[in-house]
Amino acid sequence: MKPLCPAPLTLVLIPGFMCDASLWQAMLPELSKIAAIQFADINEGSSIAAMAEHIIPSLPEHCVLIGFSLGGYVARRIAYLAPQKLAGLVLVNSSARASTEQELQRNQQQISMSELYPFKGQTLSALKRALHPDRTDDAPLLAHLQAMSLNLGKGVFLRQLGLVRQDGHAELAQITCPSLIIASRNDQMRSIEEAKNMADALPNSHLNIIEDCGHMSPLERPEVVCQLVRAWLTSKIVAQK
């Protein structure tokens, strides 16, 4: 009896806070050369766990999750809950640390204010903080970020803003699939120390740091992210099939 062939590789892309599938648009030509692409969203659920459980039933066998920022929190939870589905895990500009009291208070203030007024997207200062300091006046980038925010709307904004991130470091030791951590040198939202802490805790991980890049690496440096993902997949996933 012949051994069963592994299922074809699928990359499942999970966006971040107030991001939709267009986050990945500049990366799709290259990523689609590597494997089949499937999109997931985090528009449903009032907790990280609920978002993960919403996605799990739609996951194909032998998939690699690529989670950006908040999507990385969800991807980690999926890897913990459904390890049998995964061939690998990629966490981009993400973290495993818990929300701080200051962050929770600030978010609650934003929720209270947002409930009173029509939703006009995120503030310009919030959008600029997500970019490298030298790109804060990049009109096309800012327009793309705001378009994603407006496309998702007020309900998703309030739901995602209300999330409480739990510390996930204790779960990392049980995520044994190959893992790639990608951080940015100039990320003002997620520190390199947070990325290193995840890499140290994951049993089978590799860390890459992108220079000259802010938080939004899939939009700021898509070619570099693709190169890192391709090299890692070639060495850690495809070579081991």
Secondary structure, DSSP 8 states (H G I E B T S, - for coil): ---------EEEEE--TT--GGGGTTTHHHHHHHSEEEE----S-SSHHHHHHHHGGG--SSEEEEEETHHHHHHHHHHHH-GGGEEEEEEES-------HHHHHHHHHHHHHHTTS----S-HHHHHHTS-GGGTT-HHHHHHHHHHHHHHHHHHHHHHHT------HHHHTT--S-EEEEEETT-SSS-HHHHHHHHHHSTTEEEEEESS--S-HHHHSHHHHHHHHHHHIIIIIGGG-
